[in-house]
Amino acid sequence: MTKRWHKTKLQQEIEAQWGKPLEQLLPELFRLHGSMPKVADALGIAYTTAYYWGRRYGIVRYDPPRVRFPLEKSSG
């Protein structure tokens, strides 16, 4: 079961302006722009607000694991 959140006046205004619920809008904008600061600029809100909403609606940054190769020992 998904937990429902009370939407603030600002969230409701953005949903009315964009014509989509934030649950759908935020992932689309994140895929389009690639970072939360750019999403915040597109929505006209603070970065911290966009980050908080993203965390709230399940947008998380994925960093793939990095493969490290052992250094080759030089024979000298």
C-alpha positions, -999 to 999 in steps of 0.1 A, spaced: 0 0 0 14 34 -10 14 60 17 -5 91 8 9 125 15 -9 158 21 -1 181 -8 9 217 0 -6 247 -18 26 250 -38 24 213 -49 -12 218 -59 -4 250 -79 24 232 -98 1 203 -106 -25 227 -119 1 246 -139 16 215 -155 -16 194 -157 -1 163 -141 2 149 -106 37 153 -90 40 115 -88 41 115 -126 56 149 -133 88 146 -112 101 114 -127 94 127 -162 112 160 -155 141 141 -139 146 119 -169 143 149 -192 167 172 -173 189 147 -155 194 165 -122 173 179 -94 187 215 -97 175 216 -133 141 201 -123 139 228 -97 146 255 -122 120 241 -146 94 242 -118 105 275 -104 111 262 -69 141 259 -46 165 230 -52 160 217 -16 123 216 -22 127 196 -54 151 173 -37 127 168 -8 98 161 -31 120 137 -51 129 117 -20 92 118 -9 80 104 -42 108 78 -45 132 94 -70 167 83 -60 200 87 -77 216 55 -89 253 53 -90 265 22 -107 293 3 -89 327 12 -101 351 -16 -111 386 -12 -98 414 -30 -114 445 -38 -94 476 -19 -103 502 -38 -123 535 -41 -106 563 -30 -128 593 -53 -129 623 -32 -126 
